[in-house]
Amino acid sequence: MKNGLFILLGFILLISCKKDDNETEEPPDQTHPKMFYRNLGDIEVKFGQIKYLDIDNDGVRDFYFNVQLVGDPVLQRDRIQYLANSLQQRYLLNDAQDQSPVLNKLDPISKTYEGYTWYEISSILLAEKIVTFNGNFWEGLWKDADHKFLPVQVKKNRELYHGWIELSFDKGKELLILHRSGISTEEDKEVKAGY
């Protein structure tokens, strides 16, 4: 009887310790701000689809990803474009070609990033498949991304919160994969990608 009670108690403790997919955690590095993480469940974004994200769990859409076809009759080719987009009071880093840097784990994300500017209501070309009569090929900084990090900002009550979205690109299946996101819960603090 006692053994059965101990097994039942152990089982209840094990179930109660299960982690939620969305949680706020204190990072091990005490200089890093507290973060809210969201498991995106490896969302796949394919041609003709739009996937919205609420990375800070406040019920408001922050960013969306889509795939669109753009015809180019002058050069006689089509472009299948994979895009990241920010909404109102949400920001993406843009360079002069409307591309965003591909960050590795632990790369810093802050108010300034050399060669890039934070833009509200922005659209970033991650990668594109070029379809021609002579064959197809891929272009874009993110075309070979494998668990890389897109830097993002969210503005609330006039304060900026830095974060990231982890994503991969599968050229064979022609899709973008959204793995997880993280956003600081402390305003205007530098964060590390993937941390």
Solvent accessible surface area in square Angstrom, and as a share of the most:
residue,aa,sasa,rsa
1,M,211,0.94
2,K,152,0.65
3,N,115,0.59
4,G,43,0.42
5,L,115,0.57
6,F,135,0.56
7,I,126,0.64
8,L,98,0.49
9,L,95,0.47
10,G,38,0.36
11,F,115,0.48
12,I,92,0.46
13,L,102,0.51
14,L,130,0.65
15,I,99,0.50
16,S,80,0.51
17,C,97,0.58
18,K,168,0.71
19,K,144,0.61
20,D,95,0.49
21,D,89,0.46
22,N,44,0.23
23,E,38,0.17
24,T,64,0.37
25,E,63,0.28
26,E,102,0.46
27,P,6,0.04
28,P,119,0.75
29,D,48,0.25
30,Q,139,0.62
31,T,124,0.72
32,H,10,0.04
33,P,7,0.04
34,K,81,0.34
35,M,0,0.00
36,F,23,0.10
37,Y,30,0.12
38,R,43,0.16
39,N,77,0.40
40,L,15,0.07
41,G,58,0.55
42,D,81,0.42
43,I,51,0.26
44,E,75,0.34
45,V,0,0.00
46,K,88,0.37
47,F,117,0.49
48,G,61,0.58
49,Q,65,0.29
50,I,91,0.46
51,K,62,0.26
52,Y,88,0.33
53,L,7,0.04
54,D,27,0.14
55,I,0,0.00
56,D,25,0.13
57,N,81,0.42
58,D,59,0.30
59,G,72,0.70
60,V,81,0.46
61,R,139,0.51
62,D,0,0.00
63,F,2,0.01
64,Y,51,0.19
65,F,1,0.00
66,N,20,0.10
67,V,6,0.03
68,Q,67,0.30
69,L,96,0.48
70,V,55,0.32
71,G,47,0.46
72,D,30,0.16
73,P,114,0.71
74,V,134,0.77
75,L,105,0.52
76,Q,119,0.53
77,R,52,0.19
78,D,56,0.29
79,R,49,0.18
80,I,28,0.14
81,Q,26,0.12
82,Y,1,0.00
83,L,17,0.08
84,A,1,0.01
85,N,10,0.05
86,S,2,0.02
87,L,49,0.24
88,Q,128,0.57
89,Q,77,0.34
90,R,15,0.05
91,Y,31,0.12
92,L,1,0.01
93,L,0,0.00
94,N,9,0.04
95,D,30,0.16
96,A,99,0.77
97,Q,124,0.55
98,D,74,0.38
99,Q,35,0.16
100,S,0,0.00
101,P,11,0.07
102,V,47,0.27
103,L,2,0.01
104,N,74,0.38
105,K,118,0.50
106,L,91,0.45
107,D,41,0.21
108,P,67,0.42
109,I,1,0.00
110,S,27,0.17
111,K,107,0.45
112,T,111,0.65
113,Y,57,0.22
114,E,170,0.76
115,G,63,0.61
116,Y,51,0.20
117,T,71,0.41
118,W,35,0.12
119,Y,112,0.42
120,E,69,0.31
121,I,115,0.58
122,S,11,0.07
123,S,54,0.35
124,I,0,0.00
125,L,38,0.19
126,L,0,0.00
127,A,0,0.00
128,E,7,0.03
129,K,29,0.12
130,I,0,0.00
131,V,48,0.28
132,T,38,0.22
133,F,177,0.74
134,N,152,0.78
135,G,36,0.34
136,N,84,0.43
137,F,85,0.35
138,W,47,0.17
139,E,72,0.32
140,G,22,0.21
141,L,89,0.44
142,W,0,0.00
143,K,61,0.26
144,D,97,0.50
145,A,5,0.04
146,D,96,0.50
147,H,92,0.41
148,K,58,0.25
149,F,6,0.03
150,L,0,0.00
151,P,0,0.00
152,V,0,0.00
153,Q,3,0.01
154,V,1,0.01
155,K,62,0.26
156,K,62,0.26
157,N,144,0.74
158,R,217,0.79
159,E,73,0.33
160,L,36,0.18
161,Y,39,0.15
162,H,1,0.01
163,G,0,0.00
164,W,0,0.00
165,I,0,0.00
166,E,12,0.05
167,L,0,0.00
168,S,8,0.05
169,F,17,0.07
170,D,41,0.21
171,K,72,0.31
172,G,75,0.72
173,K,144,0.61
174,E,56,0.25
175,L,6,0.03
176,L,0,0.00
177,I,32,0.16
178,L,0,0.00
179,H,22,0.10
180,R,75,0.27
181,S,0,0.00
182,G,0,0.00
183,I,4,0.02
184,S,3,0.02
185,T,63,0.37
186,E,63,0.28
187,E,79,0.36
188,D,65,0.34
189,K,93,0.39
190,E,89,0.40
191,V,0,0.00
192,K,68,0.29
193,A,0,0.00
194,G,5,0.05
195,Y,51,0.19
